[in-house]
């Protein structure tokens, strides 16, 4: 197989496996499908996806130009999941608490999408790296 197939397969597997793990862990907490389809949670599907891509590129090409571009992309993506989206989620939670106390709140409250905790991002990174490595082993250059 071509290495370009590995560059599609690794991130797809990273995302699918991360979401499957979320579903399994969600069964224990009674969330099930909701855990699989909502943002946040263990492990980070965002991180698993981009880390799998970066890892498979590295294991195929080494520290190439493509690896550098993918790493820059992954860094921004993980930063967004960990810092920006987490901050927005915390602000949303605080806003909901204020709205709930208001006597004028009559409309249904929106759901707050939380970003990831550091441990969730680390778990997604480990999972993505492992998937990238396994895909690189089984798909020839």
C-alpha positions in Angstrom: 0.0 0.0 0.0 1.0 3.6 -0.5 2.1 5.7 2.4 -0.6 8.3 1.5 -3.2 5.7 2.5 -1.5 5.5 5.9 -1.9 9.2 6.2 -5.7 8.8 5.9 -6.0 5.5 7.8 -4.1 6.5 10.9 -6.1 9.6 11.8 -9.4 7.8 10.9 -8.5 4.9 13.2 -7.3 7.4 15.9 -10.7 9.1 15.9 -12.8 6.0 15.7 -10.9 4.2 18.5 -11.0 7.3 20.8 -14.7 7.7 20.3 -15.2 3.9 20.9 -13.3 4.2 24.2 -15.5 7.2 25.1 -18.6 5.1 24.4 -17.3 2.2 26.6 -16.4 4.5 29.4 -19.7 6.3 29.0 -21.6 3.0 29.5 -20.2 2.9 33.0 -21.5 6.4 33.8 -24.8 5.9 32.0 -24.0 8.3 29.2 -23.3 5.8 26.4 -23.9 7.4 23.0 -23.9 10.9 24.5 -20.3 10.4 25.7 -19.3 9.4 22.2 -20.9 12.3 20.3 -20.2 15.2 22.6 -17.0 17.2 22.9 -14.7 16.6 25.8 -14.2 13.4 27.6 -11.6 10.6 27.9 -9.6 10.3 25.7 -9.4 13.3 23.5 -10.5 12.3 20.0 -9.1 15.6 18.6 -5.7 14.8 20.0 -5.8 11.1 19.0 -6.6 12.1 15.4 -3.9 14.6 14.9 -1.3 12.7 16.9 -1.9 9.6 14.8 -1.4 11.7 11.6 1.9 13.2 13.0 3.1 9.8 14.2 2.5 7.9 11.0 4.2 10.7 9.0 7.2 10.6 11.4 7.5 6.8 11.3 7.3 6.8 7.4 9.4 9.9 6.6 11.3 10.9 9.7 11.7 14.6 10.5 10.6 15.8 7.1 9.0 19.0 5.9 5.6 17.2 5.9 6.2 16.2 9.5 7.0 19.8 10.5 3.8 21.1 8.9 1.7 18.3 10.6 3.3 19.0 13.9 2.5 22.7 13.7 -1.1 21.9 12.7 -1.4 19.4 15.6 0.0 21.8 18.1 -2.6 24.4 17.2 -5.3 21.8 17.2 -4.4 20.4 20.7 -4.0 23.9 22.1 -7.5 24.7 21.0 -8.9 21.5 22.6 -7.0 22.0 25.8 -6.9 25.7 26.4 -9.3 27.7 24.2 -12.3 25.4 24.2 -11.8 24.6 27.9 -11.8 28.3 28.8 -14.9 28.9 26.7 -16.7 25.9 28.4 -15.9 27.3 31.9 -17.2 30.7 30.9 -20.3 29.1 29.5 -20.9 27.2 32.8 -20.5 30.4 34.8 -22.9 32.2 32.5 -25.5 29.4 32.8 -25.3 29.6 36.6 -26.1 33.3 36.3 -29.0 32.8 34.0 -30.4 30.1 36.2 -30.6 32.5 39.1 -32.3 35.2 36.9 -36.1 35.5 37.4 -36.4 36.4 33.7 -34.9 33.1 32.4 -37.7 31.4 30.6 -36.1 29.8 27.5 -34.4 26.4 27.7 -30.8 26.7 28.6 -28.2 25.8 26.0 -25.7 22.9 26.5 -22.2 24.0 27.4 -19.5 22.2 25.4 -16.4 21.7 27.5 -12.9 21.3 26.2 -10.5 18.7 27.5 -8.7 18.1 30.8 -4.9 17.7 30.5 -5.1 13.9 31.3 -7.7 13.5 28.4 -5.3 15.2 26.0 -2.3 13.1 27.2 -4.4 9.9 26.8 -5.4 10.9 23.3 -1.8 11.7 22.4 -0.6 8.3 23.6 -3.4 6.5 21.8 -2.7 8.5 18.6 1.0 7.8 18.7 0.4 4.1 19.2 -2.0 4.0 16.3 0.4 5.9 14.0 3.1 3.5 14.9 1.0 0.4 14.2 -0.3 1.7 10.9 3.2 2.6 9.9 4.4 -0.9 10.7 1.7 -2.5 8.6 1.6 -0.2 5.6 4.8 -0.2 3.5 6.4 2.9 2.1 
